[in-house]
Amino acid sequence: MNAAVVNSFDAPPRYGTFADPAAAEGEVIVNVAAAGLHQIVKSLARGEHYGSTGALPFVPGVDGVGRLEDGTRVFFGFSRSPFGTFAERCVTKRSTCFPLPSTLDDATVAAVMNPAMSSWAALTARIQFTAGESILILGATGVAGHLAVQVSKRLGAKRIVVAGRNSRALEGLQHQGADAVISLEQNGEDLVSSFRKEFAENQIDVILDYLWGHPAEALLAAISQKGLQHGSTRIRYLQVGNSAAPAISLSAATLRSSGLELYGSGFGSVPMKKIFEALAAFLGEAGKQPFQIKTKSVPLRDVETFWSVNEPATRLVFCP
């Protein structure tokens, strides 16, 4: 079959041929119609993600949209290595296939599921976010951040604060439901002060962090409190991405002086059963009222050309 193939962790995948997958017991073959180029796909293709096995060659892609042999149109969330979703055909467990409503097109589903699930699954399955709580989204100007604002709004967030570097994107997020913006272009002290002001004037219940690194350090410094005569409110900090840096420096006093609770959300932190339940719930919600996302569809044969293209707040979708 035709597929994008990763032969080296130091080079983009190349379009070529790869062995056809064969379904084992409990598995099905999917004729792929569309697959999104998500950050996790790139990270796995570089061998940098914790889910990488280090084995070469393989077909990249973690989820997609396609049709089963009986014609059923489905979204499928996983594939069996080395068969990824950037190919004409893929193999997956039948239990990971979700029939799609006619209200959602192939490219939109392929583009939206992975970035939206980073917030939907984190909020619903990891920390049980409830309507009326307030949230701060750190790194909100990318595709996942834009969707996180919509997801938070759909889940009944009382107040949504967004933080990022792109001023135009931050302004646009206010039209999508964000109540306040914080620019990450400020110097260190001013950034800490801006975060601290938000915490002082408006209770923040949940932080959803796509960045880690220095922005996270500034935010955590703002949470830390001085003195012995203060009350602490519960703050659940959800770490879902690390596009700024893979590590931070965290003062012990920050943990001891606040109501901070640290969580991570990703494969391994949430039971697969809960992830599947969240997938089904999200698809049901999207079927009733689609989430907004910019997509760009390109032929899979052009994977090497488009692999490193970065269009702001747009998700690239490859079509075999």
Secondary structure, DSSP 4 states (H G I P E B T S, - for coil): -EEEEB--TTS--EEEE-PPP---TTEEEEEEEEEE--HHHHHHHTT-STT----SSB---S-EEEE-TT--EEEE----TT--SSBSEEEEEGGGEEE--TTS-HHHHHHHHHHHHHHHHIIIIIS---TT-EEEEES-SSHHHHHHHHHHHHTT-SEEEEEES-HHHHHHHHHTT--EEEETTS-HHHHHHHHHHHHHHS---EEEES--HHHHHHHHHHH---SSS----EEEEEE---SS-S-----HHHHHSSEEEEEE-SBTTB-HHHHHHHHHHHHHHHHHSPPP-EEEEEEGGGHHHHTT---TTEEEEEE-
